[in-house]
Amino acid sequence: MLKKINPIIDPELLYILAKMGHGDEVVLSDIHFPAYSINDKVLQARSCEVSDLAEAISSLIELDQYVPDKAVMMSTIGDDVHPAGMIDEYRASLAEDTEICFIDRFAFYERACKATCVVVTGTTRKYGNLILKKGVTPTN
């Protein structure tokens, strides 16, 4: 095991995060997400929640500081609402100044198709998906 790397990030995900460049995206999905029909690269992390994985990933990479949509969730449909507390939980798992942007379901799927990979977590809450856009790590 590597020091200071959360063990919920398995070696394959660590390798993918290291290979990702500025602007590349990773999808952290709930268990209901159609990962295998959306993206060719799917990893499993069913023993953790999206928020846990987002926090672990955020400790390793910078999110893109130049765009407003560095963290993206799916908007609800019709009379649906996001599960109580989920948005705040996701915000708390990211860097302090990170706002979450919301996009339509099909726009979310389109971005997920182009993402570097989809990581399926054990999150069972509806609308529990999160896209993270990698940025540039400051060198100073």
C-alpha positions in Angstrom: 0.0 0.0 0.0 1.2 3.5 -0.8 1.4 6.0 2.0 -1.1 8.9 2.0 -3.2 7.4 -0.8 -6.7 6.5 0.4 -7.0 2.7 -0.1 -10.4 3.1 -1.8 -8.5 4.3 -4.8 -7.4 1.0 -6.3 -4.2 0.8 -8.5 -6.1 0.9 -11.8 -7.9 4.1 -10.8 -4.7 5.6 -9.6 -3.1 4.8 -12.9 -6.0 6.4 -14.8 -5.9 9.5 -12.7 -2.2 9.9 -13.3 -2.7 9.5 -17.1 -5.5 12.0 -17.3 -4.6 15.5 -18.6 -6.1 18.9 -18.1 -9.7 18.9 -19.0 -10.2 15.1 -18.9 -13.1 13.9 -16.8 -13.9 11.0 -14.6 -17.5 10.0 -13.7 -18.2 8.7 -10.2 -21.5 7.0 -10.5 -24.2 5.6 -8.4 -25.1 1.9 -8.7 -28.0 2.6 -11.0 -26.0 4.4 -13.7 -25.8 2.7 -17.1 -22.0 2.7 -17.0 -21.3 -0.2 -19.4 -23.6 1.2 -22.2 -22.2 4.7 -21.7 -18.4 4.2 -21.6 -15.9 1.5 -22.6 -13.8 2.0 -19.5 -15.6 1.1 -16.3 -14.1 0.4 -12.9 -15.9 -0.9 -9.8 -15.7 0.7 -6.4 -18.8 -0.7 -4.8 -17.5 -0.7 -1.3 -17.6 3.1 -1.1 -19.9 6.1 -1.7 -19.4 8.7 -4.4 -18.6 11.3 -1.8 -15.9 9.2 -0.2 -14.3 8.6 -3.6 -14.6 12.2 -4.6 -12.8 13.2 -1.4 -10.0 10.7 -2.0 -9.6 11.8 -5.6 -9.6 15.5 -4.7 -6.7 14.9 -2.4 -4.7 13.6 -5.4 -5.7 15.9 -8.3 -6.6 19.5 -8.9 -10.0 20.2 -10.4 -10.0 22.6 -13.4 -9.9 26.1 -11.9 -10.7 27.8 -15.3 -14.2 26.4 -15.9 -17.4 26.7 -13.9 -18.3 23.1 -14.5 -15.4 21.3 -12.8 -17.9 19.3 -10.7 -21.1 18.3 -12.3 -24.3 16.5 -11.2 -27.4 15.5 -13.0 -30.4 17.7 -12.7 -33.6 16.2 -11.4 -36.5 15.4 -13.7 -40.0 16.5 -13.2 -41.1 16.6 -9.6 -38.0 14.6 -8.4 -35.7 16.1 -5.9 -32.1 15.2 -5.0 -31.9 13.1 -1.8 -31.8 15.2 1.4 -28.2 16.3 2.2 -26.6 14.7 -0.8 -25.6 17.9 -2.6 -24.0 19.3 0.6 -22.3 16.0 1.2 -20.8 16.1 -2.3 -19.7 19.8 -1.9 -18.0 19.0 1.4 -16.1 16.2 -0.3 -14.5 18.6 -2.7 -12.1 21.5 -2.3 -13.6 24.3 -0.2 -14.3 26.7 -3.1 -15.8 24.1 -5.5 -19.3 24.8 -6.7 -21.4 22.0 -8.3 -23.0 22.7 -11.6 -26.1 20.8 -12.7 -26.9 19.6 -16.2 -29.8 17.8 -17.9 -29.8 13.9 -17.8 -28.9 13.5 -21.5 -26.2 16.1 -21.4 -24.8 14.2 -18.4 -24.8 11.0 -20.4 -23.1 12.7 -23.4 -20.3 13.9 -21.1 -20.0 10.5 -19.5 -19.6 8.9 -23.0 -16.5 11.1 -23.5 -15.1 10.7 -20.0 -11.8 8.9 -19.4 -13.7 6.3 -17.3 -16.8 5.7 -15.2 -16.3 4.4 -11.6 -19.3 2.6 -10.3 -19.6 3.1 -6.5 -22.0 1.6 -4.0 -24.1 4.8 -3.8 -27.7 3.7 -4.0 -29.3 7.2 -3.8 -31.0 8.5 -7.0 -29.1 11.1 -8.9 -25.9 10.2 -7.0 -23.6 10.8 -10.0 -20.7 13.3 -10.1 -18.3 14.2 -12.9 -15.0 15.7 -12.0 -12.8 17.6 -14.5 -9.1 17.5 -13.9 -7.1 20.7 -13.9 -3.4 21.6 -13.7 -1.5 21.2 -10.4 0.3 24.4 -9.4 4.1 24.1 -9.5 4.8 27.0 -7.2 
